[in-house]
């Protein structure tokens, strides 16, 4: 079990929370806090007058533990992560928040099956099969009572616009599936680039405290830069493909072909 850090009563400290205060502020039980401390996940409190006091370091550590648990990480894995990062909870949390980038996240919408059929111009048995495929692709999440959650309203609008311009829903779903597969490959490449070029050298240097801010900023900047690079390259390749297609159409028409 972690040893208590005893300090004199007149020592100025940011640690001002009792274990009851800390547990209440974090939405935990006192037993949870003691358990995390016993497991070595939480630094020991400062002891003043035989009372243990907790502060910002403990709050940050508990917040990190809660967020990692919410993502499915087990306590043993969290302990290993904290050990390998020398317990730098604040830095890890900042990098994690930068990686999450809520500014890029879309707000899901809830739509009815009737609205989907109208917007995508599908109905009957064929429409039901297409909606089932959209569910399989995780473009729609069934909520019951003929309601669906749309995780990416932007994608639904794209599909709707494609249908409005004569593209079938089946072809639109195939396009989305292809885009997702290729996008995942590109995303993995960008993440590997960050890990190899930024994170590993940082770890190799001993993860200096003064560099955590720069690491978080690099992670935060990576997302929009990656999106900008992908869009720029896509515009170029799409332009090339369109020109090539129209050149072929022109040639075939000039030869009396269709």
Secondary structure, DSSP 8 states (H G I E B T S, - for coil): ----EE--TT---S--B-HHHHHHHHT--HHHHHHHHHTTSS---EEETTEEEB-HHHHHHHHHHHHHHHTT--HHHHHHHHHHTTT-HHHHHHHHHHHH-GGG----EEEEHHHHHHHHT--HHHHHHHHHHHHHTTS-EEEETTEEEES-HHHHHHHHHHHHTT--HHHHHHHHHHHHHHHHHHHHHHHHHHIIIIIHHHHHTT--GGGHHHHHHHHHHHHHHHHHHHHHHHHHHHHHHHHHHHHHHHHHHHTT--
